[in-house]
Amino acid sequence: MKLGSIPLLGHDTCTNCSLHRTRTHVVPGYGNLNARLVFVGEAPGREEDESGRPFVGKAGLVLRGVLTGMGIEPEACFFTNTYHCRPPRNQINSPAVRESPCPKIWLPAELARLKHRKVVVALGATACDHFTLGKGRLMRDRVRMDDYKGQHPDGYWVVGAYHPSYLMRLGLERGSREGNIALVSFVASMQ
């Protein structure tokens, strides 16, 4: 099992948008370079920006715990984000994020280098919107996460799922009913 990031020429020094001004590190994808299962989140958070690795904060711990509970080794997966620089104050819907060409440049380049990918799990509305599959913007059309699946033109399957941070906001860590329902939906979407 070969773990690592995919080197992309110019990725670490990218200044294509204003997000480079507030980042500490570019956060490329990381994981098993022969992964068949790829998780795409929204953007790096504080812990990811500091470490330069995706899904190392609380949401990443929740995701890895869910995967382990399903019998999937996190080390067998690849983790990345739609955006590779942390947005100011983690505001995904800011003008700085909307102007960024990152989802059109770096994410497709990463996915193209993962030759064995079979399924991409788009975590959250931002990632699902990137992989619209002709369904329109996820939130505008009120497409439910567990209804969001289809084959990408590049041949792999895309499945929408709740972002682990959303599960945490619903109270998954406190065992709330809403958190547990969202967790069941998350697990079902990956079955």
PAZARO-626906 format. One record per residue: residue in one letter; x negated, y negated, z of N, C-alpha, C, CB in turn. Coordinates in steps of 0.001 Angstrom, whole numbers, padded with zeros to 6 digits, always signed. Glycine has a CB too. Layout:
// PAZARO-626906
AXYZXYZXYZXYZ
...
END
This chain:
// PAZARO-626906
M-000847+001166+000000+000000+000000+000000-000899-001237+000000+000967+000007+001221
K-000806-002032-001054-001635-003224-001171-000829-004446-000762-002173-003384-002609
L-001216-005064+000366-000535-006254+000857-001334-007491+000482-000330-006182+002382
G-000624-008562+000143-001307-009804-000164-000391-010791-000842-002505-009543-001029
S-000974-011921-001227-000276-012935-001996-000668-012779-003454-000598-014364-001476
I+000148-013306-004322-000153-013262-005749-000855-014560-006116+001145-013054-006608
P-002120-014485-006561-002805-015722-006925-002217-016302-008214-004320-015472-007089
L-001804-017563-008128-001265-018261-009290-002116-019512-009513+000257-018628-009091
L-002624-019680-010691-003507-020787-011000-002840-022135-010719-003945-020710-012452
G-003404-022914-009822-002898-024238-009494-001851-024276-008405-002344-024849-010694
H-001394-023131-007970-000332-023069-006973-000725-023757-005670+000036-021627-006700
D-001932-023479-005191-002361-024008-003890-002666-025506-003915-003582-023262-003419
T-002818-026082-005088-003103-027512-005199-001978-028262-005912-004418-027729-005939
C-000812-027662-005991+000312-028230-006735+000713-029605-006184+001512-027275-006686
T+000875-030554-007086+001376-031889-006747+002502-032272-007703+000232-032942-006802
N+003250-031279-008184+004309-031514-009166+005511-032270-008611+004770-030206-009722
C+005626-032376-007301+006738-033116-006699+006281-033708-005375+007982-032197-006493
S+007153-034459-004742+006768-035156-003505+006657-034234-002292+007767-036243-003206
L+007094-032983-002391+006995-032071-001239+005547-031834-000813+007655-030733-001572
H+004598-032021-001722+003195-031796-001355+002700-032798-000312+002315-031875-002594
R+003369-033938-000197+002922-034982+000744+003155-034611+002203+003634-036284+000446
T+004140-033779+002466+004487-033468+003857+004150-032037+004263+005954-033710+004077
R+003637-031251+003356+003320-029862+003706+001966-029772+004395+003331-028973+002452
T+001802-028708+005161+000495-028362+005697-000174-027376+004748+000613-027767+007132
H+000595-026380+004323+000120-025371+003376+001186-025097+002320-000257-024065+004111
V+000749-024736+001131+001654-024102+000172+001895-022706+000724+001054-024070-001320
V+003125-022235+000647+003448-020926+001201+003857-019995+000057+004584-021033+002269
P+002881-019305-000524+003218-018357-001586+003852-017103-000993+001963-017987-002405
G+004422-016300-001859+004972-015028-001413+003875-014149-000836+005677-014311-002567
Y+004298-013204+000003+003341-012298+000635+004023-010962+000872+002796-012889+001969
G+003264-009907+000720+003777-008578+001026+003159-007531+000137+005277-008544+000889
N+003901-006449-000047+003441-005329-000858+003498-005734-002330+004301-004053-000594
L+002352-005749-002976+002281-006178-004374+002898-005153-005333+000831-006433-004763
N+003210-003967-004831+003905-002952-005628+005344-002760-005158+003154-001621-005561
A+005870-003753-004468+007202-003650-003866+008283-003494-004922+007492-004874-003009
R+009268-002679-004596+010470-002561-005416+011574-003469-004880+010953-001099-005460
L+011450-003870-003615+012439-004701-002946+011788-006035-002578+013011-003985-001681
V+012362-007127-003102+011812-008466-002913+012863-009333-002235+011364-009091-004271
F+012457-010084-001228+013349-010997-000527+012942-012425-000858+013316-010749+001008
V+013918-013217-001326+013671-014617-001676+014516-015487-000763+013995-014900-003183
G+013853-016277+000070+014539-017191+000966+014662-018566+000343+013812-017281+002296
E+014864-019553+001199+015084-020912+000717+013773-021687+000619+016057-021646+001633
A+013147-021962+001745+011909-022735+001800+011209-022427+003117+012189-024269+001657
P+009915-022689+003179+009198-022430+004425+009696-023310+005559+007712-022641+004227
G+009710-022745+006757+009986-023508+007970+008678-023949+008605+010820-022676+008968
R+008758-024429+009833+007572-024945+010515+006485-023890+010688+007956-025495+011865
E+006865-022700+011175+005864-021647+011402+005225-021199+010085+006509-020439+012114
E+006028-021120+009033+005515-020701+007732+004568-021757+007167+006675-020440+006751
D+004935-023032+007314+004095-024130+006829+002748-024136+007550+004810-025483+007023
E+002764-023827+008838+001515-023807+009607+000637-022611+009255+001821-023792+011094
S+001261-021456+009023+000483-020238+008782+000168-019997+007307+001224-019051+009329
G+000988-020547+006408+000802-020285+004981+001406-018975+004529-000650-020294+004649
R+002252-018346+005371+002906-017073+005041+004410-017197+005225+002350-015922+005917
P+005193-016571+004332+006659-016648+004452+007208-015697+005512+007308-016340+003111
F+008330-016075+006082+009095-015251+007017+008277-014765+008214+009661-014066+006291
V+007544-015684+008835+006806-015343+010054+007432-015976+011299+005350-015787+009926
G+008467-016792+011126+009153-017420+012257+010269-016534+012781+009715-018782+011854
K+011199-017146+013517+012298-016388+014124+013167-015691+013084+013160-017308+014969
A+013484-016380+011980+014306-015757+010935+013592-014548+010335+014639-016778+009828
G+012285-014646+010186+011509-013521+009673+011535-012335+010623+010077-013946+009422
L+011495-012605+011926+011577-011523+012906+012936-010839+012848+011316-012056+014318
V+014003-011637+012692+015339-011058+012554+015401-010189+011300+016419-012171+012498
L+014908-010716+010175+014931-009963+008921+014154-008656+009050+014352-010808+007779
R+012962-008715+009587+012153-007494+009744+012819-006503+010689+010751-007844+010264
G+013460-007007+011734+014180-006122+012655+015348-005426+011968+014686-006910+013860
V+016096-006169+011148+017215-005573+010410+016698-004515+009438+018013-006664+009647
L+015628-004836+008727+015062-003873+007768+014616-002602+008483+013870-004497+007005
T+013902-002765+009573+013434-001606+010336+014616-000779+010818+012571-002051+011532
G+015666-001461+011293+016868-000759+011748+017559+000009+010632+017837-001739+012355
M+017381-000436+009384+017973+000251+008232+017053+001357+007694+018280-000760+007117
G+015874+001506+008306+014931+002516+007837+014058+002038+006688+015674+003740+007415
I+013988+000723+006471+013148+000147+005421+011918-000460+006087+013930-000931+004578
E+010747-000052+005652+009514-000594+006201+009279-001987+005635+008316+000334+005893
P+009190-003005+006480+008916-004356+005972+007626-004422+005148+008829-005337+007132
E+006655-003575+005480+005382-003561+004750+005543-003046+003322+004365-002704+005491
A+006683-002440+003016+006940-001947+001670+007622-003003+000797+007797-000691+001731
C+007907-004185+001380+008659-005238+000693+007761-006435+000386+009862-005684+001545
F+008263-007315-000455+007585-008573-000761+008522-009696-000352+007194-008674-002288
F+007981-010754+000271+008768-011870+000792+008271-013171+000171+008685-011935+002344
T+009204-013980-000303+008846-015277-000866+010018-016238-000669+008474-015152-002377
N+009877-017434-001192+010915-018451-001087+011165-019100-002438+010531-019510-000053
T+012326-019712-002567+012655-020457-003775+011717-021646-003911+014126-020924-003753
Y+011472-022348-002804+010518-023461-002752+009330-023013-001922+011170-024761-002150
H+008128-023416-002316+006924-022960-001638+006295-024011-000725+005922-022525-002652
C+006925-025173-000615+006477-026208+000324+007630-026541+001262+005984-027491-000433
R+007296-026817+002501+008327-027142+003487+008933-028509+003183+007743-027118+004917
P+010254-028575+003077+010901-029875+002895+010794-030706+004160+012373-029699+002501
P+010750-032033+004032+010714-032870+005234+011901-032554+006141+010717-034367+004853
R+011625-032325+007414+012640-032017+008431+013504-030813+008033+013535-033241+008668
N+012960-029931+007223+013661-028713+006765+014986-029011+006060+013923-027792+007948
Q+015101-030156+005435+016339-030525+004754+016313-030021+003317+016547-032053+004786
I+016980-028895+003093+017010-028252+001787+017719-029114+000742+017691-026900+001891
N+018717-029883+001138+019498-030660+000173+018984-032080-000017+020930-030710+000607
S+017740-032335+000329+017179-033678+000189+016815-033960-001273+015937-033841+001093
P+016701-035231-001653+016277-035573-003015+014913-034990-003367+016240-037079-003183
A+014000-034924-002386+012668-034362-002645+012761-032910-003095+011789-034466-001391
V+013675-032165-002518+013850-030757-002895+014515-030665-004258+014689-030000-001835
R+015543-031452-004479+016259-031386-005763+015372-031733-006946+017452-032318-005743
E+014378-032599-006764+013497-032986-007864+012369-031988-008107+012911-034344-007591
S+012166-031086-007186+011034-030162-007273+011206-029148-008403+010854-029431-005949
P+010172-028992-009226+010222-027972-010283+009782-026588-009801+009350-028399-011446
C+009480-026453-008511+008954-025200-007957+009769-023959-008340+008896-025304-006459
P+011106-023991-008196+011859-022781-008535+011760-022386-010010+013303-022974-008172
K+011421-023334-010850+011310-023039-012278+009894-022668-012691+011775-024224-013085
I+008910-022978-011824+007509-022714-012165+006949-021545-011362+006661-023962-011925
W+006867-021721-010035+006136-020783-009199+006907-019502-008897+005763-021448-007920
L+008197-019615-008587+008963-018407-008263+009036-017437-009449+010378-018790-007820
P+009394-017880-010660+009399-016935-011786+008027-016326-012066+009899-017628-013033
A+006969-017123-011868+005615-016600-012085+005299-015499-011082+004572-017729-011977
E+005709-015700-009823+005500-014655-008810+006272-013391-009163+005925-015158-007420
L+007542-013550-009461+008383-012381-009751+007884-011632-010983+009843-012810-009955
A+007388-012348-011971+006870-011700-013175+005633-010856-012886+006543-012744-014229
R+004859-011245-011876+003645-010493-011532+003945-009273-010662+002657-011401-010812
L+005148-009193-010116+005553-008018-009335+006173-007018-010304+006567-008401-008178
K+005365-006205-010875+005786-005346-011978+006766-004243-011583+004589-004729-012599
H+006786-003853-010310+007633-002733-009891+008957-003177-009274+006888-001874-008904
R+009201-004486-009240+010410-004985-008592+011649-004390-009236+010463-006511-008653
K+012589-003986-008417+013859-003426-008889+015028-004266-008406+014021-001974-008416
V+014930-004717-007135+016016-005479-006533+015436-006716-005859+016812-004613-005516
V+016042-007866-006144+015703-009109-005472+016888-009471-004597+015361-010255-006494
V+016642-009630-003305+017682-010038-002372+017539-011545-002175+017577-009259-001002
A+018518-012293-002667+018529-013752-002543+019172-014100-001210+019295-014432-003739
L+018363-014631-000305+018820-014920+001057+019291-016365+001173+017698-014646+002074
G+020577-016561+001291+021138-017888+001481+021563-018550+000180+020146-018756+002180
A+022305-019646+000337+022906-020336-000805+021871-020885-001776+023781-021460-000320
T+020760-021428-001265+019750-022010-002148+019149-020949-003060+018648-022686-001328
A+018788-019811-002500+018221-018736-003312+019267-018167-004273+017667-017620-002411
C+020500-017999-003799+021567-017500-004676+021833-018461-005819+022852-017272-003882
D+021812-019764-005536+022022-020745-006594+020945-020648-007665+022052-022151-006013
H+019725-020293-007255+018645-020137-008245+018946-018985-009206+017293-019893-007534
F+019517-017918-008676+019847-016740-009482+021351-016722-009776+019415-015431-008751
T+021878-017753-010408+023332-017885-010555+023967-016803-011407+023656-019212-011144
L+023250-016228-012327+023786-015159-013178+025086-015582-013856+024020-013890-012352
G+025169-016852-014205+026333-017341-014930+027573-017558-014087+026656-016406-016004
K+027464-017442-012768+028637-017579-011909+028833-019003-011413+028525-016646-010732
G+027946-019911-011735+028071-021270-011219+027444-021384-009841+029536-021691-011166
R+027404-022595-009331+026800-022810-008021+027592-022069-006954+026728-024315-007693
L+026882-021384-006109+027479-020506-005108+028474-021236-004207+026395-019880-004263
M+028081-022341-003616+028944-023001-002649+030132-023698-003324+028141-024007-001842
R+029934-024217-004514+031026-024896-005201+032122-023913-005567+030515-025607-006452
D+031724-022727-005997+032698-021735-006441+033181-020829-005322+032109-020902-007533
R+032643-021015-004129+033049-020221-002969+032881-018721-003194+034488-020521-002620
V+031818-018354-003888+031517-016935-004078+031006-016400-002753+030469-016707-005231
R+031583-015328-002270+031113-014739-001014+029760-014080-001236+032136-013709-000463
M+028916-014141-000222+027575-013567-000346+027617-012100-000742+026818-013721+000960
D+028486-011333-000120+028480-009899-000415+029119-009588-001767+029209-009139+000684
D+029728-010576-002429+030229-010388-003788+029189-010782-004829+031503-011196-003996
Y+028090-011354-004378+027112-011932-005280+026064-010890-005660+026448-013158-004640
K+026236-010285-006805+025246-009317-007289+025362-009196-008799+025439-007928-006614
G+024280-008843-009421+024291-008678-010864+022895-008477-011395+024934-009869-011532
Q+022820-008154-012660+021521-007909-013287+020987-009211-013863+021629-006825-014393
H+019749-009517-013533+019065-010701-014033+018634-010439-015478+017837-011065-013135
P+018561-011465-016325+018106-011253-017711+016728-010610-017820+018085-012564-018440
D+015897-010747-016784+014570-010120-016803+014596-008654-016397+013639-010869-015890
G+015783-008090-016139+015901-006657-015925+016063-006185-014497+014747-006019-016474
Y+015773-006999-013526+015937-006561-012133+017329-006955-011635+014831-007182-011219
W+017741-006343-010522+019039-006632-009917+018878-007699-008846+019665-005352-009317
V+019857-008582-008746+019881-009615-007718+021093-009373-006833+019915-011046-008345
V+020862-009394-005538+021927-009218-004561+021875-010416-003612+021781-007852-003781
G+022997-011049-003388+023073-012158-002441+023320-011651-001039+024167-013136-002843
A+022697-012282-000079+022884-011912+001327+022726-013159+002181+021869-010805+001765
Y+023316-013127+003364+023146-014235+004286+021678-014378+004667+024011-014036+005538
H+021246-015615+004837+019884-015864+005307+019831-015518+006795+019449-017358+005050
P+018750-014910+007273+018663-014564+008699+018863-015761+009628+017324-013934+008988
S+018470-016954+009206+018684-018123+010064+020178-018413+010226+017964-019356+009482
Y+020969-018092+009211+022421-018249+009310+022974-017266+010334+023098-018035+007930
L+022475-016049+010305+022900-015055+011301+022567-015549+012709+022219-013681+011034
M+021407-016177+012853+021013-016705+014163+021933-017849+014584+019549-017184+014133
R+022283-018726+013634+023186-019840+013964+024568-019340+014376+023315-020791+012769
L+024991-018204+013818+026283-017637+014192+026245-016954+015549+026738-016653+013143
G+025062-016817+016104+024960-016250+017440+024556-014792+017470+026243-016404+018135
L+023917-014312+016414+023483-012910+016382+022637-012573+017608+022687-012622+015095
E+021741-013484+017971+020856-013216+019111+021632-013119+020420+019793-014307+019221
R+022775-013789+020501+023591-013735+021717+024671-012663+021610+024233-015100+021989
G+024726-011957+020492+025706-010892+020325+027112-011400+020057+025718-010028+021536
S+027234-012567+019410+028571-013097+019143+029287-012255+018087+028485-014565+018684
R+030583-012309+018107+031397-011571+017143+031075-012014+015708+032900-011773+017443
E+030977-013341+015484+030685-013856+014151+029304-013409+013671+030775-015383+014143
G+028331-013441+014572+026985-012986+014215+026964-011518+013842+026025-013234+015362
N+027708-010710+014587+027748-009276+014286+028464-008993+012968+028435-008520+015419
I+029540-009745+012676+030245-009577+011405+029331-009939+010246+031521-010439+011369
A+028609-011065+010375+027674-011476+009313+026552-010459+009149+027081-012863+009621
L+026084-009888+010253+025032-008880+010178+025533-007655+009434+024547-008491+011582
V+026740-007204+009723+027311-006049+009017+027433-006358+007526+028700-005672+009608
S+027864-007575+007181+027954-007983+005778+026569-007990+005125+028605-009378+005664
F+025555-008479+005854+024192-008507+005349+023699-007093+005043+023262-009190+006359
V+023882-006193+005990+023434-004811+005806+024214-004146+004664+023606-004003+007122
A+025534-004378+004612+026345-003779+003549+025924-004265+002184+027811-004080+003765
S+025530-005547+002077+025142-006094+000776+023869-005434+000266+024947-007612+000868
M+023058-004892+001166+021810-004265+000731+021923-002764+000528+020734-004545+001727
Q+023067-002193+000846+023222-000727+000717+023259-000304-000740+024502-000252+001424
END
